[in-house]
Amino acid sequence: MRPITVFIAVSVRLYREGLAEVLGRREDLTIAAAQAAQFEAVPHIAELRPDVVLLDMANTQSFAIGRDLHQSVPEVSVIGLGVGETHAEILACAEVGITGFVTTDASIEELVSVVKHVAQGEAIYSPQLAAGIVRRLATLSADRQPVSPQAHLTRREREIAALIGQDLSNKEIANALGIEVATVKNHVHSLMRKLSVRRRSEAVAYLTRHRQTLGASLKHSKPVRS
């Protein structure tokens, strides 16, 4: 197997060079580069595309850097160095895309173990921390108001949706609404795109499940001419 490429982003030069020296001696690791943990490192990391980034969390910019890396090069795994052992701090790391953690008292061998696991796409969480992350995600999900696809439909699309839900053909819908078949086709295409379905049968299945909601919305809408 090829060596794991590692980018070291640590602001303290002595710390950075020490890690590069020790890890560079290993046959299973290759040091891609070592640079201060600053925003200037992000484009360099995006250019080199290492397997793993070691990010010093003592830097005040580290959380923002981790977020930028997750957005610009999501395939690159990030390990936070010197992370505290509190759930709040590790959850904050997880929320910006950091998937591996090494505490302040970890050894080199422990660091290498985390590097190997993270490079394989694994996230290093304890069972207690994993449970905390699940609870945090549940809280974030509960705080968000779900947006129904019907909310984005125009009045005409709602009318056509209700008729599609009754399994009417485009011609039958055109006759019912007094519009051209070509116009119905355009509305159906837009409707399917908004509902994220590819086939008319999928749209019928979706609209059947939501027929009550669509029916209620149609009671307050008057037919319109396209």
Residue, then its C-alpha position, 0 to 999 in steps of 0.5 A: m500500500r502507498p504511504i499516507t500523505v500528511f499535511i501538518a498545519v501547526s503554528v508553533r514552528l518547533y512543534r511543526e518541525g518536530l512532527a514533520e521530523v518524527l512522522g517523516r521517518r515512518e515508511d507508512l507516512t509521507i509528509a506533503a508539507a508543513q505550514a502554519a495553521q493559517f487561512e493561507a494553508v487552505p489553498h496549499i492543501a487544496e492544491l496538494r490534496p493530502d490524505v490527512v491534515l493535522l490541524d493545531m486546534a490551539n490556533t484561534q482560526s482553527f475552527a474556521i480553517g477546518r470549516d473551509l477545508h471541509q467545504s473546499v476539499p471534503e475528501v481530505s480528512v482533518i485531525g484536530l491536534g491538542v483537542g480538549e476532552t470535553h464533549a462541547e469542544i469535540l462536538a464543535c470540531a465535529e460540526v466543522g468537519i473534523t473527524g479525528f481527534v488527538t488530545t494534548d497528552a496523546s503519544i506519537e503512536e496514538l497519533v499515527s493510529v488515528v491518522k491510519h483510521v481517518a485515512q481509511g474514511e473512519a471517524i474517531y469517536s468514543p461511544q459516549l461522544a458518538a451519542g452526544i453527536v447524535r443528540r446534537l444533530a437531533t437538536l439541530s434537526a428539531d430547530r429547523q422547520p421542515v420545508s414541504p415541496q408543496a410550498h414551492l409550487t405555483r397555484r397552477e402547479r398545485e391544481i395540476a398536482a391534484l389532478i395528477g394525483q387522481d391519475l389523469s392524463n395530460k390531455e384530461i388535465a388540459n380539458a379539465l383546466g381549459i388549457e393546451v396540452a403543451t402547457v400542461k406538459n410544461h407544468v408537469h415537467s416543472l412539478m416533477r423537478k420540484l418534487s425531485v422525481r423523474r417519472r410520472s408514476e413517482a409523482v403520482a405516488y408522492l401526490t397520493r401520499h400528500r393528497q390531503t394537503l394539496g386538496a386543502s390548498l385547492k379549496h382556497s384557490k380559483p382556477v387560473r388561465s395560463 
